[in-house]
Each structure stands twice: as structure tokens, then as C-alpha cells.
Amino acid sequence: MPRWIKQRVRSILLHRGFVAVPLLAEAKQVWLDVGAHLGEGTLEVALANPQVLVYAFEPNWDLARQIMGKAANFVVLPIAVSDKDGIADFHLSASDVSSSLTTMEDAGLAHWKDLNLTVKATIPVPTMRVDTFMKAAGLRVVDFLKVDAEGVDLRVVQSAGDRLRDIRRIKLEVDTAPDRLYRGAPGHEDVLAFFQANGFALTETETQNNGRQENLTFTRLSTQP
């Protein structure tokens, strides 16, 4: 992993006033929000409960800067999470909730005529694996990993590597349409098989976008990582 990325993460964590060392020690829970957008589902939790420490990853700077400094326990990192540490192309969509590290499939786009999914720009962004971040941040356990990474959700989870055993609950998005919107995105059954093989049980299913996607929540069967 390039040294400048490590220095950038350290600078964000320690020198920009969003989090201090005692905050991690005092936190009752640690959450990771990958593809945070504007903090939907996590920022309000941080504001309501100072004992929940949220690390929010959002590589779209226009979005990230809007949620920086909202709460001391809501740490915004303008970094993408992927299965490799380094640099990757990030495809900015006209619908900012649909930006992704991967490209879209023409067959999948045919099911999304109601949204403008035109890619307006492709920019390089720093990327980091989950296990790399957990080590760098000194995280022994992650209580909740929320992933909304548009087609690379499972890759984000897999990037935890051996540290997957230290994550208690995971929520991610999967396509359910006949054709995948994002190139290389796994299907529903692929996701289920991965989590079952790694000691998680499906505990919640939420349908969204007119049935074209689902949010699946998995809980580790053993509560002692």
C-alpha cells in the first residue's frame, strides 16, 4: 500500500479534529459505513448516541464534504473500500447514489430507465481494504458493517479477509433483477452462500427500488468474535 495513502488516512483520523484516541477507547460500538453518501442510516445514530463511533467512507468529495464535522463520533474518510489497497477509477453517475468502482452493464441498464445513470466523470480515488483499515485504526471488533457500494458490496465484505470473524453484523445491497446493473456483481444466491459458509445467518431482508434490489442483513452466529 503506498505510503502517502497511509499518511492521508492517519492525517484524517488524528489531525483534523473528527476523532481523538480516547474516543475509540470509550466507544461502546464501532460501525463502518461503506458508500456512506450523506450518512443515511448512520449519521443520525451517531448524533443520537455518542457511544457509537462511525467511520464513514465516501469517495465522492462533493458528498463527503457535506457530512464532515457533523459529529465528533462520525469520522468521514474520502476513500473507497475495495479488495485492493491503492488507487482505482471511480465512476461518478448523474444519480450520485449510483456511482461505483465498477462499470454498468447495458442489459442491466434496460431495467433502470426511470433513473439517469449516465456516467458524468471517471476519477482516480484511493482505495483500502477493510482488514487494512481495521489494523490501521486499531479496531478489535466491528459491531456493524453497512455496505452500499453499488456492485462491489461483496468484494468489500471479502476484503475483511481473516478479520471477517471480528465483524458481528453486516448489511449489504444485492441486485435481484434478471440482469445485473453492475459488471461482475454477484447474485442473491452467491451472496447467501458466502455468508453461510462464513458463519453468518440472514436476519433481515428489505426490498427496494421496485424490487430490483434488496438490502440483506447478516448476523454472526457466534456473538463472540
C-alpha positions in Angstrom: 0.0 0.0 0.0 1.5 3.4 -1.0 2.9 5.4 2.0 1.0 8.5 1.0 -2.3 6.8 1.4 -1.3 5.6 4.9 -0.3 9.2 5.7 -3.5 10.5 4.3 -5.6 8.2 6.5 -3.6 9.0 9.6 -4.0 12.7 8.9 -7.7 12.4 8.6 -8.0 10.2 11.7 -5.7 12.2 14.0 -5.2 15.7 12.8 -8.5 17.0 11.5 -10.4 17.1 14.7 -13.0 14.4 13.9 -11.8 11.8 16.3 -9.3 11.6 19.2 -7.6 8.5 20.6 -9.8 8.4 23.8 -13.0 8.4 21.6 -12.2 4.9 20.3 -11.4 3.6 23.8 -14.7 5.0 25.1 -16.9 3.8 22.3 -19.4 1.0 23.1 -19.8 0.2 19.4 -17.9 0.7 16.2 -19.6 0.9 12.9 -18.2 1.1 9.3 -20.4 2.8 6.7 -19.0 2.0 3.2 -20.6 4.1 0.5 -21.9 6.5 3.1 -23.4 9.0 0.6 -24.9 11.6 3.0 -24.9 9.3 6.1 -28.3 7.9 5.7 -28.9 5.4 8.4 -25.7 6.0 10.3 -25.2 9.8 10.9 -28.5 10.0 12.9 -27.3 7.1 15.0 -24.0 8.9 15.8 -25.8 12.1 16.6 -28.2 10.3 18.9 -25.7 8.1 20.6 -22.1 9.4 21.3 -21.1 5.9 22.3 -21.4 4.7 18.7 -18.3 5.5 16.7 -18.9 5.6 12.9 -16.2 5.6 10.3 -18.0 6.7 7.1 -16.2 6.0 3.7 -17.4 8.2 0.8 -15.0 8.7 -2.2 -17.2 11.3 -3.8 -15.7 14.5 -2.4 -18.9 16.6 -3.2 -20.8 14.3 -0.9 -18.1 13.7 1.7 -17.6 17.4 2.5 -21.3 17.8 3.2 -21.1 15.3 6.2 -17.7 16.2 7.6 -17.7 17.7 11.0 -21.3 16.8 11.8 -20.4 14.8 14.9 -17.2 14.0 16.7 -18.0 10.3 16.6 -18.8 10.4 12.8 -15.5 10.2 11.0 -15.7 10.9 7.3 -13.0 9.3 5.1 -12.9 10.3 1.4 -11.7 6.8 0.4 -13.3 3.9 -1.4 -13.3 0.5 0.1 -12.3 -2.4 -2.2 -10.5 -5.7 -2.3 -7.2 -3.9 -3.0 -5.2 -1.1 -1.4 -4.1 1.5 -3.8 -5.8 3.6 -6.5 -8.8 2.8 -8.7 -11.2 4.5 -11.1 -14.4 5.7 -9.6 -17.3 6.3 -12.0 -19.4 9.3 -11.0 -23.0 8.8 -12.0 -25.5 11.6 -12.7 -27.5 9.9 -10.0 -24.9 10.2 -7.2 -26.3 7.2 -5.3 -25.3 5.0 -8.2 -21.6 5.9 -8.5 -19.3 2.9 -8.4 -15.8 1.4 -8.7 -17.2 -0.8 -11.5 -19.0 -0.1 -14.8 -22.6 -0.7 -15.7 -23.9 -3.4 -18.0 -26.1 -2.4 -20.9 -28.5 -5.3 -20.2 -28.9 -4.1 -16.6 -29.5 -0.5 -17.6 -32.5 -1.6 -19.5 -34.3 -2.2 -16.2 -33.4 1.3 -14.8 -35.0 3.6 -17.4 -36.6 5.7 -14.6 -33.1 7.0 -13.4 -30.4 8.9 -15.1 -27.4 6.6 -14.7 -25.2 8.4 -17.2 -21.5 8.4 -16.1 -20.5 12.0 -16.0 -16.9 11.6 -15.0 -14.3 8.9 -14.0 -11.8 9.9 -11.4 -9.0 8.2 -9.6 -9.6 7.6 -5.9 -7.6 6.0 -3.1 -8.9 2.5 -2.1 -8.4 0.5 1.1 -9.4 -3.0 2.2 -11.5 -3.5 5.3 -8.8 -5.5 7.1 -6.2 -2.9 6.3 -8.4 -0.2 7.9 -9.2 -2.3 10.9 -5.5 -2.8 11.5 -4.6 0.9 10.9 -7.4 2.1 13.2 -6.7 -0.4 15.9 -10.2 -2.0 15.7 -10.5 -5.2 17.6 -14.2 -5.7 16.7 -16.6 -4.0 14.3 -20.2 -4.2 15.5 -21.9 -3.2 12.3 -20.6 -3.0 8.7 -23.0 -1.3 6.4 -22.2 -1.5 2.7 -23.8 0.3 -0.2 -21.0 0.1 -2.8 -23.0 -0.3 -6.0 -22.0 -3.6 -7.4 -18.9 -4.3 -5.3 -20.6 -4.9 -2.0 -19.5 -8.5 -1.7 -15.9 -7.5 -2.6 -16.0 -5.0 0.2 -17.0 -7.7 2.7 -14.5 -10.2 1.3 -11.7 -7.5 1.8 -12.1 -8.1 5.5 -10.1 -11.3 5.0 -9.5 -13.2 8.2 -10.9 -10.2 10.1 -14.4 -11.2 9.0 -14.6 -13.2 12.1 -14.3 -9.9 14.1 -17.4 -8.4 12.4 -20.7 -9.0 14.2 -23.4 -7.7 11.8 -23.3 -6.8 8.1 -25.8 -5.2 5.8 -25.2 -5.0 2.0 -27.1 -4.5 -1.2 -27.7 -7.1 -3.9 -29.4 -6.9 -7.3 -32.4 -9.1 -7.9 -33.3 -8.0 -11.4 -32.8 -10.7 -14.2 -29.8 -8.7 -15.5 -27.1 -7.2 -13.2 -26.8 -3.5 -13.3 -23.1 -3.5 -12.4 -20.4 -5.6 -14.2 -19.3 -8.5 -12.0 -22.0 -8.0 -9.3 -22.9 -11.3 -7.6 -26.4 -12.7 -7.5 -28.6 -13.2 -4.4 -27.7 -16.9 -4.1 -23.9 -16.2 -4.4 -24.2 -13.7 -1.5 -26.2 -16.2 0.6 -23.7 -18.9 0.0 -20.7 -16.8 1.0 -22.2 -15.7 4.3 -23.5 -19.1 5.2 -20.0 -20.5 4.6 -18.5 -17.9 6.9 -20.7 -18.4 9.9 -23.5 -15.7 9.3 -27.2 -16.1 9.3 -29.6 -13.9 7.2 -31.7 -12.0 9.7 -33.4 -9.3 7.7 -34.4 -8.7 4.0 -35.5 -5.3 2.7 -36.8 -4.9 -0.9 -36.1 -1.6 -2.6 -36.1 0.2 -6.0 -39.3 -1.5 -7.1 -38.0 -5.0 -6.4 -34.8 -4.6 -8.4 -32.6 -4.7 -5.3 -32.5 -6.0 -1.8 -30.7 -5.0 1.4 -29.7 -8.1 3.2 -28.6 -8.1 6.9 -26.5 -10.9 8.2 -25.6 -11.6 11.8 -22.7 -13.7 13.0 -24.0 -16.9 14.6 -21.4 -16.6 17.4 -21.7 -13.3 19.2 -18.1 -13.7 20.5 -15.8 -12.9 17.5 
